[in-house]
């Protein structure tokens, strides 16, 4: 029973990674705004660069949650 669950999870993760790779390959230039949203914190000092993509991570989390809920519902 546990092996079936792990296999299914790994298969889903693999499919999601393949889809993300295709989206990035074909639409990467159209997604350049991702990571530069208002609310993403960027600090560049003389010798230091710090970047906290807070808004981008919240947006990606919401999208990922919606997609995963749809996948679970239909599979």
PQR file of N, CA, C, O and H, with PARSE charges and radii, in Angstrom:
ATOM      1  N   UNK A   1       0.825  -1.191   0.000 -0.4000 1.5000
ATOM      2  CA  UNK A   1       0.000   0.000   0.000 -0.0000 2.0000
ATOM      3  C   UNK A   1       0.866   1.251   0.000  0.5500 1.7000
ATOM      4  O   UNK A   1       0.603   2.180  -0.764 -0.5500 1.4000
ATOM      5  N   UNK A   2       1.899   1.293   0.846 -0.4000 1.5000
ATOM      6  CA  UNK A   2       2.765   2.456   0.922 -0.0000 2.0000
ATOM      7  C   UNK A   2       3.545   2.652  -0.371  0.5500 1.7000
ATOM      8  O   UNK A   2       3.739   3.784  -0.813 -0.5500 1.4000
ATOM      9  H   UNK A   2       2.113   0.538   1.466  0.4000 1.0000
ATOM     10  N   UNK A   3       3.989   1.564  -0.975 -0.4000 1.5000
ATOM     11  CA  UNK A   3       4.756   1.657  -2.205 -0.0000 2.0000
ATOM     12  C   UNK A   3       3.908   2.259  -3.329  0.5500 1.7000
ATOM     13  O   UNK A   3       4.419   3.049  -4.123 -0.5500 1.4000
ATOM     14  H   UNK A   3       3.832   0.645  -0.615  0.4000 1.0000
ATOM     15  N   UNK A   4       2.652   1.908  -3.408 -0.4000 1.5000
ATOM     16  CA  UNK A   4       1.756   2.452  -4.414 -0.0000 2.0000
ATOM     17  C   UNK A   4       1.584   3.956  -4.225  0.5500 1.7000
ATOM     18  O   UNK A   4       1.539   4.701  -5.204 -0.5500 1.4000
ATOM     19  H   UNK A   4       2.237   1.266  -2.763  0.4000 1.0000
ATOM     20  N   UNK A   5       1.488   4.405  -2.983 -0.4000 1.5000
ATOM     21  CA  UNK A   5       1.337   5.826  -2.696 -0.0000 2.0000
ATOM     22  C   UNK A   5       2.596   6.604  -3.078  0.5500 1.7000
ATOM     23  O   UNK A   5       2.512   7.690  -3.651 -0.5500 1.4000
ATOM     24  H   UNK A   5       1.525   3.800  -2.188  0.4000 1.0000
ATOM     25  N   UNK A   6       3.751   6.046  -2.760 -0.4000 1.5000
ATOM     26  CA  UNK A   6       5.010   6.709  -3.101 -0.0000 2.0000
ATOM     27  C   UNK A   6       5.189   6.773  -4.616  0.5500 1.7000
ATOM     28  O   UNK A   6       5.615   7.795  -5.154 -0.5500 1.4000
ATOM     29  H   UNK A   6       3.819   5.164  -2.295  0.4000 1.0000
ATOM     30  N   UNK A   7       4.865   5.683  -5.293 -0.4000 1.5000
ATOM     31  CA  UNK A   7       4.977   5.649  -6.751 -0.0000 2.0000
ATOM     32  C   UNK A   7       4.078   6.698  -7.392  0.5500 1.7000
ATOM     33  O   UNK A   7       4.495   7.410  -8.306 -0.5500 1.4000
ATOM     34  H   UNK A   7       4.520   4.853  -4.855  0.4000 1.0000
ATOM     35  N   UNK A   8       2.860   6.788  -6.916 -0.4000 1.5000
ATOM     36  CA  UNK A   8       1.924   7.771  -7.466 -0.0000 2.0000
ATOM     37  C   UNK A   8       2.408   9.201  -7.214  0.5500 1.7000
ATOM     38  O   UNK A   8       2.301  10.055  -8.094 -0.5500 1.4000
ATOM     39  H   UNK A   8       2.521   6.210  -6.174  0.4000 1.0000
ATOM     40  N   UNK A   9       2.935   9.463  -6.025 -0.4000 1.5000
ATOM     41  CA  UNK A   9       3.447  10.787  -5.688 -0.0000 2.0000
ATOM     42  C   UNK A   9       4.642  11.152  -6.565  0.5500 1.7000
ATOM     43  O   UNK A   9       4.715  12.265  -7.086 -0.5500 1.4000
ATOM     44  H   UNK A   9       3.021   8.769  -5.310  0.4000 1.0000
ATOM     45  N   UNK A  10       5.570  10.224  -6.726 -0.4000 1.5000
ATOM     46  CA  UNK A  10       6.738  10.487  -7.575 -0.0000 2.0000
ATOM     47  C   UNK A  10       6.339  10.708  -9.031  0.5500 1.7000
ATOM     48  O   UNK A  10       6.926  11.544  -9.718 -0.5500 1.4000
ATOM     49  H   UNK A  10       5.511   9.320  -6.303  0.4000 1.0000
ATOM     50  N   UNK A  11       5.357   9.973  -9.494 -0.4000 1.5000
ATOM     51  CA  UNK A  11       4.866  10.157 -10.853 -0.0000 2.0000
ATOM     52  C   UNK A  11       4.252  11.542 -11.022  0.5500 1.7000
ATOM     53  O   UNK A  11       4.495  12.205 -12.030 -0.5500 1.4000
ATOM     54  H   UNK A  11       4.880   9.294  -8.936  0.4000 1.0000
ATOM     55  N   UNK A  12       3.466  11.983 -10.058 -0.4000 1.5000
ATOM     56  CA  UNK A  12       2.857  13.318 -10.117 -0.0000 2.0000
ATOM     57  C   UNK A  12       3.917  14.411 -10.097  0.5500 1.7000
ATOM     58  O   UNK A  12       3.839  15.371 -10.864 -0.5500 1.4000
ATOM     59  H   UNK A  12       3.268  11.444  -9.239  0.4000 1.0000
ATOM     60  N   UNK A  13       4.901  14.268  -9.227 -0.4000 1.5000
ATOM     61  CA  UNK A  13       5.975  15.258  -9.147 -0.0000 2.0000
ATOM     62  C   UNK A  13       6.731  15.319 -10.472  0.5500 1.7000
ATOM     63  O   UNK A  13       7.071  16.402 -10.947 -0.5500 1.4000
ATOM     64  H   UNK A  13       4.965  13.488  -8.604  0.4000 1.0000
ATOM     65  N   UNK A  14       6.993  14.154 -11.069 -0.4000 1.5000
ATOM     66  CA  UNK A  14       7.679  14.111 -12.355 -0.0000 2.0000
ATOM     67  C   UNK A  14       6.887  14.790 -13.456  0.5500 1.7000
ATOM     68  O   UNK A  14       7.450  15.528 -14.265 -0.5500 1.4000
ATOM     69  H   UNK A  14       6.716  13.273 -10.683  0.4000 1.0000
ATOM     70  N   UNK A  15       5.588  14.547 -13.490 -0.4000 1.5000
ATOM     71  CA  UNK A  15       4.740  15.177 -14.503 -0.0000 2.0000
ATOM     72  C   UNK A  15       4.708  16.689 -14.313  0.5500 1.7000
ATOM     73  O   UNK A  15       4.777  17.436 -15.289 -0.5500 1.4000
ATOM     74  H   UNK A  15       5.131  13.948 -12.833  0.4000 1.0000
ATOM     75  N   UNK A  16       4.605  17.142 -13.082 -0.4000 1.5000
ATOM     76  CA  UNK A  16       4.598  18.583 -12.806 -0.0000 2.0000
ATOM     77  C   UNK A  16       5.917  19.210 -13.237  0.5500 1.7000
ATOM     78  O   UNK A  16       5.915  20.289 -13.829 -0.5500 1.4000
ATOM     79  H   UNK A  16       4.549  16.535 -12.289  0.4000 1.0000
ATOM     80  N   UNK A  17       7.038  18.562 -12.956 -0.4000 1.5000
ATOM     81  CA  UNK A  17       8.340  19.102 -13.361 -0.0000 2.0000
ATOM     82  C   UNK A  17       8.484  19.160 -14.877  0.5500 1.7000
ATOM     83  O   UNK A  17       9.047  20.120 -15.403 -0.5500 1.4000
ATOM     84  H   UNK A  17       7.039  17.685 -12.475  0.4000 1.0000
ATOM     85  N   UNK A  18       7.989  18.158 -15.582 -0.4000 1.5000
ATOM     86  CA  UNK A  18       8.050  18.169 -17.044 -0.0000 2.0000
ATOM     87  C   UNK A  18       7.202  19.303 -17.611  0.5500 1.7000
ATOM     88  O   UNK A  18       7.629  20.003 -18.529 -0.5500 1.4000
ATOM     89  H   UNK A  18       7.532  17.378 -15.155  0.4000 1.0000
ATOM     90  N   UNK A  19       6.006  19.483 -17.065 -0.4000 1.5000
ATOM     91  CA  UNK A  19       5.134  20.572 -17.528 -0.0000 2.0000
ATOM     92  C   UNK A  19       5.785  21.927 -17.256  0.5500 1.7000
ATOM     93  O   UNK A  19       5.755  22.810 -18.113 -0.5500 1.4000
ATOM     94  H   UNK A  19       5.659  18.914 -16.320  0.4000 1.0000
ATOM     95  N   UNK A  20       6.372  22.099 -16.071 -0.4000 1.5000
ATOM     96  CA  UNK A  20       7.051  23.359 -15.755 -0.0000 2.0000
ATOM     97  C   UNK A  20       8.236  23.606 -16.681  0.5500 1.7000
ATOM     98  O   UNK A  20       8.487  24.745 -17.074 -0.5500 1.4000
ATOM     99  H   UNK A  20       6.397  21.382 -15.375  0.4000 1.0000
ATOM    100  N   UNK A  21       8.960  22.558 -17.029 -0.4000 1.5000
ATOM    101  CA  UNK A  21      10.097  22.708 -17.947 -0.0000 2.0000
ATOM    102  C   UNK A  21       9.626  23.161 -19.329  0.5500 1.7000
ATOM    103  O   UNK A  21      10.246  24.034 -19.936 -0.5500 1.4000
ATOM    104  H   UNK A  21       8.756  21.633 -16.710  0.4000 1.0000
ATOM    105  N   UNK A  22       8.535  22.577 -19.832 -0.4000 1.5000
ATOM    106  CA  UNK A  22       7.995  22.995 -21.118 -0.0000 2.0000
ATOM    107  C   UNK A  22       7.494  24.437 -21.076  0.5500 1.7000
ATOM    108  O   UNK A  22       7.735  25.204 -22.009 -0.5500 1.4000
ATOM    109  H   UNK A  22       8.031  21.868 -19.339  0.4000 1.0000
ATOM    110  N   UNK A  23       6.806  24.807 -20.012 -0.4000 1.5000
ATOM    111  CA  UNK A  23       6.313  26.181 -19.882 -0.0000 2.0000
ATOM    112  C   UNK A  23       7.482  27.153 -19.853  0.5500 1.7000
ATOM    113  O   UNK A  23       7.442  28.189 -20.516 -0.5500 1.4000
ATOM    114  H   UNK A  23       6.611  24.184 -19.254  0.4000 1.0000
ATOM    115  N   UNK A  24       8.512  26.831 -19.101 -0.4000 1.5000
ATOM    116  CA  UNK A  24       9.679  27.718 -19.020 -0.0000 2.0000
ATOM    117  C   UNK A  24      10.401  27.791 -20.361  0.5500 1.7000
ATOM    118  O   UNK A  24      10.867  28.860 -20.753 -0.5500 1.4000
ATOM    119  H   UNK A  24       8.544  25.989 -18.562  0.4000 1.0000
ATOM    120  N   UNK A  25      10.497  26.679 -21.059 -0.4000 1.5000
ATOM    121  CA  UNK A  25      11.201  26.661 -22.343 -0.0000 2.0000
ATOM    122  C   UNK A  25      10.483  27.500 -23.396  0.5500 1.7000
ATOM    123  O   UNK A  25      11.112  28.283 -24.107 -0.5500 1.4000
ATOM    124  H   UNK A  25      10.118  25.810 -20.740  0.4000 1.0000
ATOM    125  N   UNK A  26       9.165  27.334 -23.494 -0.4000 1.5000
ATOM    126  CA  UNK A  26       8.423  28.011 -24.547 -0.0000 2.0000
ATOM    127  C   UNK A  26       7.920  29.400 -24.165  0.5500 1.7000
ATOM    128  O   UNK A  26       7.732  30.244 -25.041 -0.5500 1.4000
ATOM    129  H   UNK A  26       8.653  26.698 -22.916  0.4000 1.0000
ATOM    130  N   UNK A  27       7.702  29.652 -22.886 -0.4000 1.5000
ATOM    131  CA  UNK A  27       7.138  30.931 -22.458 -0.0000 2.0000
ATOM    132  C   UNK A  27       8.033  31.671 -21.472  0.5500 1.7000
ATOM    133  O   UNK A  27       7.562  32.587 -20.797 -0.5500 1.4000
ATOM    134  H   UNK A  27       7.855  28.966 -22.175  0.4000 1.0000
ATOM    135  N   UNK A  28       9.294  31.309 -21.369 -0.4000 1.5000
ATOM    136  CA  UNK A  28      10.208  31.917 -20.404 -0.0000 2.0000
ATOM    137  C   UNK A  28      10.368  33.413 -20.588  0.5500 1.7000
ATOM    138  O   UNK A  28      10.455  34.154 -19.610 -0.5500 1.4000
ATOM    139  H   UNK A  28       9.677  30.565 -21.918  0.4000 1.0000
ATOM    140  N   UNK A  29      10.409  33.867 -21.846 -0.4000 1.5000
ATOM    141  CA  UNK A  29      10.566  35.304 -22.095 -0.0000 2.0000
ATOM    142  C   UNK A  29       9.312  36.085 -21.725  0.5500 1.7000
ATOM    143  O   UNK A  29       9.400  37.274 -21.417 -0.5500 1.4000
ATOM    144  H   UNK A  29      10.339  33.265 -22.641  0.4000 1.0000
ATOM    145  N   UNK A  30       8.155  35.445 -21.748 -0.4000 1.5000
ATOM    146  CA  UNK A  30       6.904  36.120 -21.381 -0.0000 2.0000
ATOM    147  C   UNK A  30       6.677  36.120 -19.871  0.5500 1.7000
ATOM    148  O   UNK A  30       5.783  36.812 -19.383 -0.5500 1.4000
ATOM    149  H   UNK A  30       8.084  34.480 -21.998  0.4000 1.0000
ATOM    150  N   UNK A  31       7.473  35.356 -19.127 -0.4000 1.5000
ATOM    151  CA  UNK A  31       7.336  35.289 -17.670 -0.0000 2.0000
ATOM    152  C   UNK A  31       8.437  36.066 -16.953  0.5500 1.7000
ATOM    153  O   UNK A  31       8.737  35.781 -15.794 -0.5500 1.4000
ATOM    154  H   UNK A  31       8.199  34.794 -19.523  0.4000 1.0000
ATOM    155  N   UNK A  32       9.036  37.030 -17.621 -0.4000 1.5000
ATOM    156  CA  UNK A  32      10.134  37.779 -17.012 -0.0000 2.0000
ATOM    157  C   UNK A  32       9.670  38.651 -15.843  0.5500 1.7000
ATOM    158  O   UNK A  32      10.488  39.050 -15.015 -0.5500 1.4000
ATOM    159  H   UNK A  32       8.793  37.262 -18.563  0.4000 1.0000
ATOM    160  N   UNK A  33       8.388  38.948 -15.764 -0.4000 1.5000
ATOM    161  CA  UNK A  33       7.851  39.746 -14.657 -0.0000 2.0000
ATOM    162  C   UNK A  33       7.844  38.953 -13.363  0.5500 1.7000
ATOM    163  O   UNK A  33       7.801  39.535 -12.279 -0.5500 1.4000
ATOM    164  H   UNK A  33       7.723  38.624 -16.437  0.4000 1.0000
ATOM    165  N   UNK A  34       7.887  37.625 -13.466 -0.4000 1.5000
ATOM    166  CA  UNK A  34       7.873  36.773 -12.284 -0.0000 2.0000
ATOM    167  C   UNK A  34       9.186  36.952 -11.528  0.5500 1.7000
ATOM    168  O   UNK A  34      10.264  36.741 -12.083 -0.5500 1.4000
ATOM    169  H   UNK A  34       7.922  37.152 -14.347  0.4000 1.0000
ATOM    170  N   UNK A  35       9.091  37.335 -10.281 -0.4000 1.5000
ATOM    171  CA  UNK A  35      10.281  37.633  -9.494 -0.0000 2.0000
ATOM    172  C   UNK A  35      10.545  39.119  -9.373  0.5500 1.7000
ATOM    173  O   UNK A  35      11.451  39.540  -8.654 -0.5500 1.4000
ATOM    174  H   UNK A  35       8.216  37.507  -9.829  0.4000 1.0000
ATOM    175  N   UNK A  36       9.761  39.907 -10.071 -0.4000 1.5000
ATOM    176  CA  UNK A  36       9.905  41.367 -10.008 -0.0000 2.0000
ATOM    177  C   UNK A  36       8.575  42.025  -9.645  0.5500 1.7000
ATOM    178  O   UNK A  36       8.289  43.145 -10.067 -0.5500 1.4000
ATOM    179  H   UNK A  36       9.025  39.565 -10.655  0.4000 1.0000
ATOM    180  N   UNK A  37       7.788  41.332  -8.876 -0.4000 1.5000
ATOM    181  CA  UNK A  37       6.480  41.848  -8.482 -0.0000 2.0000
ATOM    182  C   UNK A  37       6.606  42.863  -7.358  0.5500 1.7000
ATOM    183  O   UNK A  37       7.588  42.844  -6.616 -0.5500 1.4000
ATOM    184  H   UNK A  37       8.021  40.422  -8.532  0.4000 1.0000
ATOM    185  N   UNK A  38       5.622  43.753  -7.224 -0.4000 1.5000
ATOM    186  CA  UNK A  38       5.625  44.645  -6.069 -0.0000 2.0000
ATOM    187  C   UNK A  38       5.504  43.811  -4.797  0.5500 1.7000
ATOM    188  O   UNK A  38       4.652  42.927  -4.714 -0.5500 1.4000
ATOM    189  H   UNK A  38       4.824  43.768  -7.827  0.4000 1.0000
ATOM    190  N   UNK A  39       6.324  44.077  -3.836 -0.4000 1.5000
ATOM    191  CA  UNK A  39       6.338  43.298  -2.609 -0.0000 2.0000
ATOM    192  C   UNK A  39       7.541  42.384  -2.512  0.5500 1.7000
ATOM    193  O   UNK A  39       7.868  41.907  -1.425 -0.5500 1.4000
ATOM    194  H   UNK A  39       7.017  44.796  -3.903  0.4000 1.0000
ATOM    195  N   UNK A  40       8.207  42.131  -3.635 -0.4000 1.5000
ATOM    196  CA  UNK A  40       9.461  41.388  -3.605 -0.0000 2.0000
ATOM    197  C   UNK A  40      10.548  42.345  -3.119  0.5500 1.7000
ATOM    198  O   UNK A  40      10.709  43.439  -3.658 -0.5500 1.4000
ATOM    199  H   UNK A  40       7.941  42.519  -4.518  0.4000 1.0000
ATOM    200  N   UNK A  41      11.273  41.932  -2.118 -0.4000 1.5000
ATOM    201  CA  UNK A  41      12.264  42.805  -1.488 -0.0000 2.0000
ATOM    202  C   UNK A  41      13.627  42.553  -2.112  0.5500 1.7000
ATOM    203  O   UNK A  41      14.100  41.417  -2.165 -0.5500 1.4000
ATOM    204  H   UNK A  41      11.142  41.042  -1.679  0.4000 1.0000
ATOM    205  N   UNK A  42      14.245  43.613  -2.578 -0.4000 1.5000
ATOM    206  CA  UNK A  42      15.577  43.522  -3.175 -0.0000 2.0000
ATOM    207  C   UNK A  42      16.449  44.609  -2.572  0.5500 1.7000
ATOM    208  O   UNK A  42      16.094  45.788  -2.576 -0.5500 1.4000
ATOM    209  H   UNK A  42      13.862  44.535  -2.535  0.4000 1.0000
ATOM    210  N   UNK A  43      17.588  44.193  -2.057 -0.4000 1.5000
ATOM    211  CA  UNK A  43      18.557  45.136  -1.489 -0.0000 2.0000
ATOM    212  C   UNK A  43      19.912  44.874  -2.133  0.5500 1.7000
ATOM    213  O   UNK A  43      20.409  43.748  -2.124 -0.5500 1.4000
ATOM    214  H   UNK A  43      17.876  43.236  -2.054  0.4000 1.0000
ATOM    215  N   UNK A  44      20.496  45.915  -2.685 -0.4000 1.5000
ATOM    216  CA  UNK A  44      21.821  45.796  -3.276 -0.0000 2.0000
ATOM    217  C   UNK A  44      22.728  46.822  -2.627  0.5500 1.7000
ATOM    218  O   UNK A  44      22.604  48.025  -2.859 -0.5500 1.4000
ATOM    219  H   UNK A  44      20.093  46.830  -2.692  0.4000 1.0000
ATOM    220  N   UNK A  45      23.638  46.326  -1.813 -0.4000 1.5000
ATOM    221  CA  UNK A  45      24.621  47.183  -1.189 -0.0000 2.0000
ATOM    222  C   UNK A  45      25.885  47.206  -2.027  0.5500 1.7000
ATOM    223  O   UNK A  45      25.891  46.760  -3.175 -0.5500 1.4000
ATOM    224  H   UNK A  45      23.738  45.349  -1.624  0.4000 1.0000
ATOM    225  N   UNK A  46      26.950  47.727  -1.447 -0.4000 1.5000
ATOM    226  CA  UNK A  46      28.215  47.811  -2.171 -0.0000 2.0000
ATOM    227  C   UNK A  46      28.786  46.416  -2.438  0.5500 1.7000
ATOM    228  O   UNK A  46      29.251  46.134  -3.542 -0.5500 1.4000
ATOM    229  H   UNK A  46      26.945  48.089  -0.515  0.4000 1.0000
ATOM    230  N   UNK A  47      28.750  45.561  -1.444 -0.4000 1.5000
ATOM    231  CA  UNK A  47      29.297  44.209  -1.584 -0.0000 2.0000
ATOM    232  C   UNK A  47      28.259  43.123  -1.342  0.5500 1.7000
ATOM    233  O   UNK A  47      28.602  41.943  -1.277 -0.5500 1.4000
ATOM    234  H   UNK A  47      28.372  45.790  -0.547  0.4000 1.0000
ATOM    235  N   UNK A  48      27.004  43.505  -1.209 -0.4000 1.5000
ATOM    236  CA  UNK A  48      25.978  42.553  -0.808 -0.0000 2.0000
ATOM    237  C   UNK A  48      24.743  42.695  -1.694  0.5500 1.7000
ATOM    238  O   UNK A  48      24.329  43.799  -2.050 -0.5500 1.4000
ATOM    239  H   UNK A  48      26.725  44.464  -1.262  0.4000 1.0000
ATOM    240  N   UNK A  49      24.171  41.547  -2.036 -0.4000 1.5000
ATOM    241  CA  UNK A  49      22.885  41.530  -2.726 -0.0000 2.0000
ATOM    242  C   UNK A  49      21.980  40.573  -1.970  0.5500 1.7000
ATOM    243  O   UNK A  49      22.330  39.413  -1.753 -0.5500 1.4000
ATOM    244  H   UNK A  49      24.506  40.651  -1.746  0.4000 1.0000
ATOM    245  N   UNK A  50      20.800  41.072  -1.567 -0.4000 1.5000
ATOM    246  CA  UNK A  50      19.830  40.256  -0.843 -0.0000 2.0000
ATOM    247  C   UNK A  50      18.500  40.366  -1.579  0.5500 1.7000
ATOM    248  O   UNK A  50      18.080  41.456  -1.967 -0.5500 1.4000
ATOM    249  H   UNK A  50      20.516  42.015  -1.743  0.4000 1.0000
ATOM    250  N   UNK A  51      17.849  39.229  -1.764 -0.4000 1.5000
ATOM    251  CA  UNK A  51      16.601  39.208  -2.505 -0.0000 2.0000
ATOM    252  C   UNK A  51      15.618  38.287  -1.795  0.5500 1.7000
ATOM    253  O   UNK A  51      15.925  37.118  -1.561 -0.5500 1.4000
ATOM    254  H   UNK A  51      18.190  38.344  -1.448  0.4000 1.0000
ATOM    255  N   UNK A  52      14.441  38.799  -1.449 -0.4000 1.5000
ATOM    256  CA  UNK A  52      13.369  38.037  -0.821 -0.0000 2.0000
ATOM    257  C   UNK A  52      12.124  38.142  -1.706  0.5500 1.7000
ATOM    258  O   UNK A  52      11.426  39.155  -1.653 -0.5500 1.4000
ATOM    259  H   UNK A  52      14.192  39.748  -1.638  0.4000 1.0000
ATOM    260  N   UNK A  53      11.831  37.124  -2.513 -0.4000 1.5000
ATOM    261  CA  UNK A  53      10.663  37.191  -3.421 -0.0000 2.0000
ATOM    262  C   UNK A  53       9.367  36.815  -2.707  0.5500 1.7000
ATOM    263  O   UNK A  53       8.761  35.789  -3.015 -0.5500 1.4000
ATOM    264  H   UNK A  53      12.398  36.301  -2.556  0.4000 1.0000
ATOM    265  N   UNK A  54       8.949  37.633  -1.768 -0.4000 1.5000
ATOM    266  CA  UNK A  54       7.790  37.314  -0.928 -0.0000 2.0000
ATOM    267  C   UNK A  54       6.506  37.217  -1.759  0.5500 1.7000
ATOM    268  O   UNK A  54       5.792  36.218  -1.673 -0.5500 1.4000
ATOM    269  H   UNK A  54       9.441  38.467  -1.518  0.4000 1.0000
ATOM    270  N   UNK A  55       6.212  38.219  -2.542 -0.4000 1.5000
ATOM    271  CA  UNK A  55       4.982  38.240  -3.328 -0.0000 2.0000
ATOM    272  C   UNK A  55       4.975  37.126  -4.373  0.5500 1.7000
ATOM    273  O   UNK A  55       3.946  36.487  -4.593 -0.5500 1.4000
ATOM    274  H   UNK A  55       6.792  39.031  -2.611  0.4000 1.0000
ATOM    275  N   UNK A  56       6.102  36.896  -5.008 -0.4000 1.5000
ATOM    276  CA  UNK A  56       6.194  35.837  -6.008 -0.0000 2.0000
ATOM    277  C   UNK A  56       5.948  34.473  -5.377  0.5500 1.7000
ATOM    278  O   UNK A  56       5.260  33.640  -5.968 -0.5500 1.4000
ATOM    279  H   UNK A  56       6.938  37.415  -4.829  0.4000 1.0000
ATOM    280  N   UNK A  57       6.490  34.232  -4.202 -0.4000 1.5000
ATOM    281  CA  UNK A  57       6.308  32.943  -3.543 -0.0000 2.0000
ATOM    282  C   UNK A  57       4.857  32.738  -3.106  0.5500 1.7000
ATOM    283  O   UNK A  57       4.337  31.624  -3.185 -0.5500 1.4000
ATOM    284  H   UNK A  57       7.049  34.909  -3.723  0.4000 1.0000
ATOM    285  N   UNK A  58       4.204  33.803  -2.649 -0.4000 1.5000
ATOM    286  CA  UNK A  58       2.790  33.690  -2.276 -0.0000 2.0000
ATOM    287  C   UNK A  58       1.951  33.373  -3.512  0.5500 1.7000
ATOM    288  O   UNK A  58       1.075  32.510  -3.461 -0.5500 1.4000
ATOM    289  H   UNK A  58       4.626  34.707  -2.585  0.4000 1.0000
ATOM    290  N   UNK A  59       2.211  34.064  -4.617 -0.4000 1.5000
ATOM    291  CA  UNK A  59       1.479  33.826  -5.858 -0.0000 2.0000
ATOM    292  C   UNK A  59       1.686  32.398  -6.353  0.5500 1.7000
ATOM    293  O   UNK A  59       0.720  31.728  -6.719 -0.5500 1.4000
ATOM    294  H   UNK A  59       2.922  34.765  -4.659  0.4000 1.0000
ATOM    295  N   UNK A  60       2.925  31.924  -6.370 -0.4000 1.5000
ATOM    296  CA  UNK A  60       3.205  30.561  -6.815 -0.0000 2.0000
ATOM    297  C   UNK A  60       2.585  29.524  -5.884  0.5500 1.7000
ATOM    298  O   UNK A  60       2.143  28.470  -6.342 -0.5500 1.4000
ATOM    299  H   UNK A  60       3.710  32.468  -6.072  0.4000 1.0000
ATOM    300  N   UNK A  61       2.549  29.804  -4.604 -0.4000 1.5000
ATOM    301  CA  UNK A  61       1.933  28.890  -3.647 -0.0000 2.0000
ATOM    302  C   UNK A  61       0.434  28.769  -3.886  0.5500 1.7000
ATOM    303  O   UNK A  61      -0.113  27.668  -3.843 -0.5500 1.4000
ATOM    304  H   UNK A  61       2.909  30.660  -4.232  0.4000 1.0000
ATOM    305  N   UNK A  62      -0.224  29.874  -4.133 -0.4000 1.5000
ATOM    306  CA  UNK A  62      -1.670  29.848  -4.404 -0.0000 2.0000
ATOM    307  C   UNK A  62      -1.951  29.082  -5.697  0.5500 1.7000
ATOM    308  O   UNK A  62      -2.856  28.250  -5.742 -0.5500 1.4000
ATOM    309  H   UNK A  62       0.220  30.769  -4.168  0.4000 1.0000
ATOM    310  N   UNK A  63      -1.174  29.363  -6.750 -0.4000 1.5000
ATOM    311  CA  UNK A  63      -1.371  28.667  -8.032 -0.0000 2.0000
ATOM    312  C   UNK A  63      -1.114  27.174  -7.870  0.5500 1.7000
ATOM    313  O   UNK A  63      -1.891  26.355  -8.361 -0.5500 1.4000
ATOM    314  H   UNK A  63      -0.438  30.039  -6.713  0.4000 1.0000
ATOM    315  N   UNK A  64      -0.035  26.814  -7.189 -0.4000 1.5000
ATOM    316  CA  UNK A  64       0.297  25.407  -6.983 -0.0000 2.0000
ATOM    317  C   UNK A  64      -0.781  24.690  -6.168  0.5500 1.7000
ATOM    318  O   UNK A  64      -1.122  23.544  -6.461 -0.5500 1.4000
ATOM    319  H   UNK A  64       0.596  27.479  -6.790  0.4000 1.0000
ATOM    320  N   UNK A  65      -1.315  25.360  -5.149 -0.4000 1.5000
ATOM    321  CA  UNK A  65      -2.378  24.761  -4.335 -0.0000 2.0000
ATOM    322  C   UNK A  65      -3.639  24.509  -5.151  0.5500 1.7000
ATOM    323  O   UNK A  65      -4.276  23.465  -5.010 -0.5500 1.4000
ATOM    324  H   UNK A  65      -1.038  26.290  -4.910  0.4000 1.0000
ATOM    325  N   UNK A  66      -3.994  25.452  -5.992 -0.4000 1.5000
ATOM    326  CA  UNK A  66      -5.176  25.283  -6.841 -0.0000 2.0000
ATOM    327  C   UNK A  66      -4.978  24.126  -7.813  0.5500 1.7000
ATOM    328  O   UNK A  66      -5.867  23.290  -7.976 -0.5500 1.4000
ATOM    329  H   UNK A  66      -3.477  26.300  -6.107  0.4000 1.0000
ATOM    330  N   UNK A  67      -3.821  24.076  -8.455 -0.4000 1.5000
ATOM    331  CA  UNK A  67      -3.537  23.005  -9.409 -0.0000 2.0000
ATOM    332  C   UNK A  67      -3.541  21.644  -8.716  0.5500 1.7000
ATOM    333  O   UNK A  67      -4.115  20.688  -9.239 -0.5500 1.4000
ATOM    334  H   UNK A  67      -3.099  24.754  -8.322  0.4000 1.0000
ATOM    335  N   UNK A  68      -2.911  21.545  -7.556 -0.4000 1.5000
ATOM    336  CA  UNK A  68      -2.861  20.265  -6.853 -0.0000 2.0000
ATOM    337  C   UNK A  68      -4.255  19.825  -6.388  0.5500 1.7000
ATOM    338  O   UNK A  68      -4.561  18.634  -6.418 -0.5500 1.4000
ATOM    339  H   UNK A  68      -2.444  22.321  -7.132  0.4000 1.0000
ATOM    340  N   UNK A  69      -5.092  20.756  -5.964 -0.4000 1.5000
ATOM    341  CA  UNK A  69      -6.455  20.406  -5.574 -0.0000 2.0000
ATOM    342  C   UNK A  69      -7.258  19.901  -6.782  0.5500 1.7000
ATOM    343  O   UNK A  69      -8.048  18.965  -6.655 -0.5500 1.4000
ATOM    344  H   UNK A  69      -4.843  21.724  -5.939  0.4000 1.0000
ATOM    345  N   UNK A  70      -7.056  20.516  -7.940 -0.4000 1.5000
ATOM    346  CA  UNK A  70      -7.740  20.053  -9.140 -0.0000 2.0000
ATOM    347  C   UNK A  70      -7.248  18.670  -9.549  0.5500 1.7000
ATOM    348  O   UNK A  70      -8.047  17.825  -9.952 -0.5500 1.4000
ATOM    349  H   UNK A  70      -6.414  21.277  -8.043  0.4000 1.0000
ATOM    350  N   UNK A  71      -5.956  18.432  -9.452 -0.4000 1.5000
ATOM    351  CA  UNK A  71      -5.390  17.124  -9.805 -0.0000 2.0000
ATOM    352  C   UNK A  71      -5.935  16.051  -8.871  0.5500 1.7000
ATOM    353  O   UNK A  71      -6.339  14.981  -9.327 -0.5500 1.4000
ATOM    354  H   UNK A  71      -5.306  19.119  -9.125  0.4000 1.0000
ATOM    355  N   UNK A  72      -5.950  16.321  -7.581 -0.4000 1.5000
ATOM    356  CA  UNK A  72      -6.473  15.347  -6.620 -0.0000 2.0000
ATOM    357  C   UNK A  72      -7.954  15.049  -6.861  0.5500 1.7000
ATOM    358  O   UNK A  72      -8.396  13.910  -6.711 -0.5500 1.4000
ATOM    359  H   UNK A  72      -5.621  17.190  -7.211  0.4000 1.0000
ATOM    360  N   UNK A  73      -8.704  16.063  -7.230 -0.4000 1.5000
ATOM    361  CA  UNK A  73     -10.134  15.880  -7.438 -0.0000 2.0000
ATOM    362  C   UNK A  73     -10.438  15.010  -8.646  0.5500 1.7000
ATOM    363  O   UNK A  73     -11.358  14.192  -8.620 -0.5500 1.4000
ATOM    364  H   UNK A  73      -8.345  16.988  -7.353  0.4000 1.0000
ATOM    365  N   UNK A  74      -9.654  15.193  -9.707 -0.4000 1.5000
ATOM    366  CA  UNK A  74      -9.944  14.483 -10.939 -0.0000 2.0000
ATOM    367  C   UNK A  74      -9.166  13.191 -11.095  0.5500 1.7000
ATOM    368  O   UNK A  74      -9.466  12.406 -11.995 -0.5500 1.4000
ATOM    369  H   UNK A  74      -8.906  15.857  -9.727  0.4000 1.0000
ATOM    370  N   UNK A  75      -8.189  12.948 -10.259 -0.4000 1.5000
ATOM    371  CA  UNK A  75      -7.458  11.664 -10.324 -0.0000 2.0000
ATOM    372  C   UNK A  75      -7.799  10.915  -9.099  0.5500 1.7000
ATOM    373  O   UNK A  75      -7.317   9.799  -8.904 -0.5500 1.4000
ATOM    374  H   UNK A  75      -7.946  13.586  -9.528  0.4000 1.0000
TER
END
